[in-house]
Amino acid sequence: MTSPEPYRTVAERASAEFTVQGSRFIGHLAPADTVDEAEAFVDEVEAEYDDATHNVPAYRVPAGGGASKSPGEVMLREYSSDDGEPTGSAGKPALNVLQQQEIRNVVAVVTRYYGGTNLGVGGLARAYSRGVKDGLDAAGVVEERPHEHVSLRVAYDDSGTVRSVLESTGVEFDADYDAEVTFEARVPVADAPELRDRLRSATSGRVGIE
Protein backbone atom coordinates (compact mmCIF):
# COMPACT_ATOMS: atom_id res chain seq x y z
CA MET A 1 0.00 0.00 0.00
CA THR A 2 1.35 3.43 -0.99
CA SER A 3 1.64 5.95 1.81
CA PRO A 4 -0.28 9.20 1.39
CA GLU A 5 1.92 12.01 0.13
CA PRO A 6 3.34 14.56 2.60
CA TYR A 7 1.93 18.05 2.33
CA ARG A 8 2.89 21.61 3.30
CA THR A 9 1.14 23.25 6.25
CA VAL A 10 1.93 25.59 9.16
CA ALA A 11 3.80 24.48 12.26
CA GLU A 12 1.80 26.48 14.81
CA ARG A 13 -0.50 29.40 15.40
CA ALA A 14 1.06 32.80 14.78
CA SER A 15 0.27 36.36 13.80
CA ALA A 16 2.07 39.23 12.12
CA GLU A 17 1.21 42.93 12.09
CA PHE A 18 2.00 45.82 9.75
CA THR A 19 0.57 49.19 8.71
CA VAL A 20 -0.29 50.48 5.23
CA GLN A 21 -1.19 54.19 4.89
CA GLY A 22 -2.63 54.29 8.37
CA SER A 23 -4.57 51.02 8.17
CA ARG A 24 -3.41 48.37 10.63
CA PHE A 25 -3.36 44.80 9.34
CA ILE A 26 -2.86 41.65 11.42
CA GLY A 27 -2.44 38.27 9.70
CA HIS A 28 -3.48 35.32 11.87
CA LEU A 29 -2.54 31.77 10.81
CA ALA A 30 -3.32 28.39 12.37
CA PRO A 31 -3.20 24.70 11.44
CA ALA A 32 -6.64 23.10 10.90
CA ASP A 33 -7.47 19.55 9.87
CA THR A 34 -11.23 20.01 9.35
CA VAL A 35 -13.74 22.63 8.23
CA ASP A 36 -15.05 22.78 11.82
CA GLU A 37 -11.56 23.57 13.16
CA ALA A 38 -11.08 26.26 10.51
CA GLU A 39 -14.47 27.86 11.23
CA ALA A 40 -13.79 27.75 14.97
CA PHE A 41 -10.54 29.68 14.46
CA VAL A 42 -12.31 32.25 12.29
CA ASP A 43 -14.97 32.69 14.99
CA GLU A 44 -12.25 33.00 17.65
CA VAL A 45 -10.43 35.78 15.78
CA GLU A 46 -13.68 37.60 15.00
CA ALA A 47 -14.62 37.51 18.68
CA GLU A 48 -11.20 38.74 19.83
CA TYR A 49 -11.04 41.49 17.20
CA ASP A 50 -14.74 42.37 17.11
CA ASP A 51 -13.87 46.08 17.01
CA ALA A 52 -11.92 45.68 13.73
CA THR A 53 -13.23 47.10 10.46
CA HIS A 54 -12.81 43.76 8.68
CA ASN A 55 -11.79 40.18 9.52
CA VAL A 56 -11.11 38.45 6.21
CA PRO A 57 -10.96 34.61 6.35
CA ALA A 58 -9.39 32.10 3.97
CA TYR A 59 -8.76 28.41 4.44
CA ARG A 60 -7.78 25.18 2.67
CA VAL A 61 -8.69 22.04 4.62
CA PRO A 62 -9.71 18.47 3.78
CA ALA A 63 -13.39 18.36 2.84
CA GLY A 64 -14.06 14.95 4.35
CA GLY A 65 -13.64 15.84 8.01
CA GLY A 66 -9.93 15.09 8.35
CA ALA A 67 -6.89 13.85 6.52
CA SER A 68 -7.29 11.21 3.84
CA LYS A 69 -7.62 7.64 5.08
CA SER A 70 -6.55 6.19 1.76
CA PRO A 71 -3.74 7.00 -0.65
CA GLY A 72 -4.33 9.54 -3.35
CA GLU A 73 -5.42 13.12 -3.71
CA VAL A 74 -7.25 14.74 -0.82
CA MET A 75 -10.35 16.73 -1.70
CA LEU A 76 -9.89 20.21 -0.28
CA ARG A 77 -12.53 22.66 0.85
CA GLU A 78 -11.32 26.11 -0.14
CA TYR A 79 -13.12 29.13 1.25
CA SER A 80 -12.64 32.87 1.47
CA SER A 81 -14.73 35.97 2.12
CA ASP A 82 -14.17 39.68 1.50
CA ASP A 83 -16.01 40.51 4.76
CA GLY A 84 -17.28 43.82 3.44
CA GLU A 85 -14.24 44.84 1.41
CA PRO A 86 -14.76 45.45 -2.34
CA THR A 87 -15.45 42.21 -4.21
CA GLY A 88 -12.27 40.32 -5.03
CA SER A 89 -9.98 42.67 -3.11
CA ALA A 90 -9.44 40.67 0.07
CA GLY A 91 -10.57 37.06 0.43
CA LYS A 92 -9.40 35.83 -2.97
CA PRO A 93 -5.92 37.40 -2.72
CA ALA A 94 -5.56 35.87 0.77
CA LEU A 95 -6.59 32.42 -0.48
CA ASN A 96 -4.35 32.76 -3.55
CA VAL A 97 -1.27 32.88 -1.30
CA LEU A 98 -2.19 29.53 0.25
CA GLN A 99 -2.90 28.06 -3.19
CA GLN A 100 0.27 29.35 -4.83
CA GLN A 101 2.46 28.06 -1.99
CA GLU A 102 0.53 24.76 -1.97
CA ILE A 103 -0.21 25.01 1.73
CA ARG A 104 -3.21 23.18 3.16
CA ASN A 105 -4.72 22.11 6.49
CA VAL A 106 -4.46 25.80 7.28
CA VAL A 107 -6.73 28.73 8.12
CA ALA A 108 -5.93 32.43 7.83
CA VAL A 109 -7.75 35.53 9.02
CA VAL A 110 -6.47 38.99 8.13
CA THR A 111 -7.76 41.70 10.47
CA ARG A 112 -7.93 45.32 9.31
CA TYR A 113 -8.41 48.49 11.31
CA TYR A 114 -9.24 51.24 8.81
CA GLY A 115 -6.82 54.14 8.96
CA GLY A 116 -8.73 56.77 7.03
CA THR A 117 -7.15 56.30 3.59
CA ASN A 118 -8.77 54.20 0.87
CA LEU A 119 -6.22 51.79 -0.56
CA GLY A 120 -8.07 50.87 -3.75
CA VAL A 121 -8.65 47.33 -4.96
CA GLY A 122 -5.00 46.81 -5.91
CA GLY A 123 -3.71 48.18 -2.64
CA LEU A 124 -6.13 46.05 -0.66
CA ALA A 125 -5.17 42.92 -2.60
CA ARG A 126 -1.49 43.54 -1.86
CA ALA A 127 -2.17 44.20 1.82
CA TYR A 128 -4.34 41.12 2.36
CA SER A 129 -1.83 38.97 0.46
CA ARG A 130 0.94 40.33 2.66
CA GLY A 131 -1.13 39.57 5.77
CA VAL A 132 -1.16 35.89 4.87
CA LYS A 133 2.48 35.82 3.70
CA ASP A 134 3.75 37.49 6.87
CA GLY A 135 1.57 35.19 8.97
CA LEU A 136 3.02 32.17 7.20
CA ASP A 137 6.55 33.41 7.88
CA ALA A 138 5.69 33.81 11.56
CA ALA A 139 3.98 30.42 11.85
CA GLY A 140 6.61 28.51 9.89
CA VAL A 141 5.82 26.24 6.95
CA VAL A 142 6.53 22.55 7.52
CA GLU A 143 6.10 19.30 5.64
CA GLU A 144 3.54 17.08 7.35
CA ARG A 145 2.33 13.54 6.82
CA PRO A 146 -1.46 13.06 6.60
CA HIS A 147 -3.01 12.17 9.96
CA GLU A 148 -6.25 10.62 11.09
CA HIS A 149 -8.02 10.80 14.43
CA VAL A 150 -8.32 7.53 16.34
CA SER A 151 -10.70 7.20 19.31
CA LEU A 152 -9.97 4.51 21.92
CA ARG A 153 -12.11 3.27 24.81
CA VAL A 154 -10.78 1.01 27.56
CA ALA A 155 -11.44 0.00 31.15
CA TYR A 156 -9.20 1.50 33.83
CA ASP A 157 -7.22 -1.74 34.13
CA ASP A 158 -6.03 -1.40 30.54
CA SER A 159 -5.60 2.38 30.47
CA GLY A 160 -1.94 2.29 31.56
CA THR A 161 -1.12 -0.21 28.84
CA VAL A 162 -2.82 1.89 26.16
CA ARG A 163 -1.12 5.06 27.37
CA SER A 164 2.28 3.31 27.26
CA VAL A 165 1.74 2.16 23.68
CA LEU A 166 0.69 5.66 22.57
CA GLU A 167 3.63 7.28 24.36
CA SER A 168 6.08 4.81 22.85
CA THR A 169 4.94 5.72 19.33
CA GLY A 170 5.18 9.46 19.99
CA VAL A 171 1.68 10.29 18.70
CA GLU A 172 -0.29 13.24 20.04
CA PHE A 173 -3.19 12.24 22.28
CA ASP A 174 -5.57 13.40 24.99
CA ALA A 175 -6.99 11.18 27.74
CA ASP A 176 -10.34 11.50 29.52
CA TYR A 177 -10.88 9.48 32.70
CA ASP A 178 -14.61 8.95 33.24
CA ALA A 179 -16.65 5.77 33.76
CA GLU A 180 -14.20 4.30 31.28
CA VAL A 181 -11.06 5.83 29.84
CA THR A 182 -11.10 7.40 26.37
CA PHE A 183 -8.08 8.43 24.37
CA GLU A 184 -8.22 10.72 21.33
CA ALA A 185 -5.08 10.25 19.25
CA ARG A 186 -3.78 12.00 16.14
CA VAL A 187 -1.94 9.33 14.17
CA PRO A 188 -0.07 9.47 10.85
CA VAL A 189 -2.24 7.64 8.32
CA ALA A 190 0.61 5.35 7.29
CA ASP A 191 1.20 4.28 10.91
CA ALA A 192 -2.44 3.82 11.97
CA PRO A 193 -2.93 0.14 10.97
CA GLU A 194 0.19 -0.99 12.90
CA LEU A 195 -0.83 1.07 15.94
CA ARG A 196 -4.30 -0.49 15.97
CA ASP A 197 -2.73 -3.96 15.83
CA ARG A 198 -0.36 -3.13 18.70
CA LEU A 199 -3.20 -1.82 20.86
CA ARG A 200 -5.38 -4.88 20.23
CA SER A 201 -2.47 -7.19 20.98
CA ALA A 202 -1.45 -5.32 24.15
CA THR A 203 -4.99 -5.42 25.56
CA SER A 204 -5.94 -8.88 24.22
CA GLY A 205 -8.60 -7.21 22.08
CA ARG A 206 -10.28 -5.38 24.96
CA VAL A 207 -9.68 -1.90 23.55
CA GLY A 208 -12.51 -0.28 21.59
CA ILE A 209 -11.19 1.47 18.49
CA GLU A 210 -13.02 3.94 16.23
C-alpha positions as CSV (number, residue, x, y, z in Angstrom):
1,M,0.0,0.0,0.0
2,T,1.3,3.4,-1.0
3,S,1.6,6.0,1.8
4,P,-0.3,9.2,1.4
5,E,1.9,12.0,0.1
6,P,3.3,14.6,2.6
7,Y,1.9,18.1,2.3
8,R,2.9,21.6,3.3
9,T,1.1,23.2,6.3
10,V,1.9,25.6,9.2
11,A,3.8,24.5,12.3
12,E,1.8,26.5,14.8
13,R,-0.5,29.4,15.4
14,A,1.1,32.8,14.8
15,S,0.3,36.4,13.8
16,A,2.1,39.2,12.1
17,E,1.2,42.9,12.1
18,F,2.0,45.8,9.8
19,T,0.6,49.2,8.7
20,V,-0.3,50.5,5.2
21,Q,-1.2,54.2,4.9
22,G,-2.6,54.3,8.4
23,S,-4.6,51.0,8.2
24,R,-3.4,48.4,10.6
25,F,-3.4,44.8,9.3
26,I,-2.9,41.6,11.4
27,G,-2.4,38.3,9.7
28,H,-3.5,35.3,11.9
29,L,-2.5,31.8,10.8
30,A,-3.3,28.4,12.4
31,P,-3.2,24.7,11.4
32,A,-6.6,23.1,10.9
33,D,-7.5,19.5,9.9
34,T,-11.2,20.0,9.3
35,V,-13.7,22.6,8.2
36,D,-15.0,22.8,11.8
37,E,-11.6,23.6,13.2
38,A,-11.1,26.3,10.5
39,E,-14.5,27.9,11.2
40,A,-13.8,27.8,15.0
41,F,-10.5,29.7,14.5
42,V,-12.3,32.3,12.3
43,D,-15.0,32.7,15.0
44,E,-12.3,33.0,17.6
45,V,-10.4,35.8,15.8
46,E,-13.7,37.6,15.0
47,A,-14.6,37.5,18.7
48,E,-11.2,38.7,19.8
49,Y,-11.0,41.5,17.2
50,D,-14.7,42.4,17.1
51,D,-13.9,46.1,17.0
52,A,-11.9,45.7,13.7
53,T,-13.2,47.1,10.5
54,H,-12.8,43.8,8.7
55,N,-11.8,40.2,9.5
56,V,-11.1,38.5,6.2
57,P,-11.0,34.6,6.3
58,A,-9.4,32.1,4.0
59,Y,-8.8,28.4,4.4
60,R,-7.8,25.2,2.7
61,V,-8.7,22.0,4.6
62,P,-9.7,18.5,3.8
63,A,-13.4,18.4,2.8
64,G,-14.1,15.0,4.4
65,G,-13.6,15.8,8.0
66,G,-9.9,15.1,8.4
67,A,-6.9,13.8,6.5
68,S,-7.3,11.2,3.8
69,K,-7.6,7.6,5.1
70,S,-6.6,6.2,1.8
71,P,-3.7,7.0,-0.7
72,G,-4.3,9.5,-3.3
73,E,-5.4,13.1,-3.7
74,V,-7.3,14.7,-0.8
75,M,-10.4,16.7,-1.7
76,L,-9.9,20.2,-0.3
77,R,-12.5,22.7,0.9
78,E,-11.3,26.1,-0.1
79,Y,-13.1,29.1,1.2
80,S,-12.6,32.9,1.5
81,S,-14.7,36.0,2.1
82,D,-14.2,39.7,1.5
83,D,-16.0,40.5,4.8
84,G,-17.3,43.8,3.4
85,E,-14.2,44.8,1.4
86,P,-14.8,45.5,-2.3
87,T,-15.5,42.2,-4.2
88,G,-12.3,40.3,-5.0
89,S,-10.0,42.7,-3.1
90,A,-9.4,40.7,0.1
91,G,-10.6,37.1,0.4
92,K,-9.4,35.8,-3.0
93,P,-5.9,37.4,-2.7
94,A,-5.6,35.9,0.8
95,L,-6.6,32.4,-0.5
96,N,-4.3,32.8,-3.5
97,V,-1.3,32.9,-1.3
98,L,-2.2,29.5,0.3
99,Q,-2.9,28.1,-3.2
100,Q,0.3,29.4,-4.8
101,Q,2.5,28.1,-2.0
102,E,0.5,24.8,-2.0
103,I,-0.2,25.0,1.7
104,R,-3.2,23.2,3.2
105,N,-4.7,22.1,6.5
106,V,-4.5,25.8,7.3
107,V,-6.7,28.7,8.1
108,A,-5.9,32.4,7.8
109,V,-7.8,35.5,9.0
110,V,-6.5,39.0,8.1
111,T,-7.8,41.7,10.5
112,R,-7.9,45.3,9.3
113,Y,-8.4,48.5,11.3
114,Y,-9.2,51.2,8.8
115,G,-6.8,54.1,9.0
116,G,-8.7,56.8,7.0
117,T,-7.2,56.3,3.6
118,N,-8.8,54.2,0.9
119,L,-6.2,51.8,-0.6
120,G,-8.1,50.9,-3.8
121,V,-8.6,47.3,-5.0
122,G,-5.0,46.8,-5.9
123,G,-3.7,48.2,-2.6
124,L,-6.1,46.0,-0.7
125,A,-5.2,42.9,-2.6
126,R,-1.5,43.5,-1.9
127,A,-2.2,44.2,1.8
128,Y,-4.3,41.1,2.4
129,S,-1.8,39.0,0.5
130,R,0.9,40.3,2.7
131,G,-1.1,39.6,5.8
132,V,-1.2,35.9,4.9
133,K,2.5,35.8,3.7
134,D,3.8,37.5,6.9
135,G,1.6,35.2,9.0
136,L,3.0,32.2,7.2
137,D,6.5,33.4,7.9
138,A,5.7,33.8,11.6
139,A,4.0,30.4,11.8
140,G,6.6,28.5,9.9
141,V,5.8,26.2,7.0
142,V,6.5,22.6,7.5
143,E,6.1,19.3,5.6
144,E,3.5,17.1,7.3
145,R,2.3,13.5,6.8
146,P,-1.5,13.1,6.6
147,H,-3.0,12.2,10.0
148,E,-6.2,10.6,11.1
149,H,-8.0,10.8,14.4
150,V,-8.3,7.5,16.3
151,S,-10.7,7.2,19.3
152,L,-10.0,4.5,21.9
153,R,-12.1,3.3,24.8
154,V,-10.8,1.0,27.6
155,A,-11.4,0.0,31.1
156,Y,-9.2,1.5,33.8
157,D,-7.2,-1.7,34.1
158,D,-6.0,-1.4,30.5
159,S,-5.6,2.4,30.5
160,G,-1.9,2.3,31.6
161,T,-1.1,-0.2,28.8
162,V,-2.8,1.9,26.2
163,R,-1.1,5.1,27.4
164,S,2.3,3.3,27.3
165,V,1.7,2.2,23.7
166,L,0.7,5.7,22.6
167,E,3.6,7.3,24.4
168,S,6.1,4.8,22.9
169,T,4.9,5.7,19.3
170,G,5.2,9.5,20.0
171,V,1.7,10.3,18.7
172,E,-0.3,13.2,20.0
173,F,-3.2,12.2,22.3
174,D,-5.6,13.4,25.0
175,A,-7.0,11.2,27.7
176,D,-10.3,11.5,29.5
177,Y,-10.9,9.5,32.7
178,D,-14.6,9.0,33.2
179,A,-16.6,5.8,33.8
180,E,-14.2,4.3,31.3
181,V,-11.1,5.8,29.8
182,T,-11.1,7.4,26.4
183,F,-8.1,8.4,24.4
184,E,-8.2,10.7,21.3
185,A,-5.1,10.2,19.3
186,R,-3.8,12.0,16.1
187,V,-1.9,9.3,14.2
188,P,-0.1,9.5,10.8
189,V,-2.2,7.6,8.3
190,A,0.6,5.4,7.3
191,D,1.2,4.3,10.9
192,A,-2.4,3.8,12.0
193,P,-2.9,0.1,11.0
194,E,0.2,-1.0,12.9
195,L,-0.8,1.1,15.9
196,R,-4.3,-0.5,16.0
197,D,-2.7,-4.0,15.8
198,R,-0.4,-3.1,18.7
199,L,-3.2,-1.8,20.9
200,R,-5.4,-4.9,20.2
201,S,-2.5,-7.2,21.0
202,A,-1.4,-5.3,24.2
203,T,-5.0,-5.4,25.6
204,S,-5.9,-8.9,24.2
205,G,-8.6,-7.2,22.1
206,R,-10.3,-5.4,25.0
207,V,-9.7,-1.9,23.6
208,G,-12.5,-0.3,21.6
209,I,-11.2,1.5,18.5
210,E,-13.0,3.9,16.2
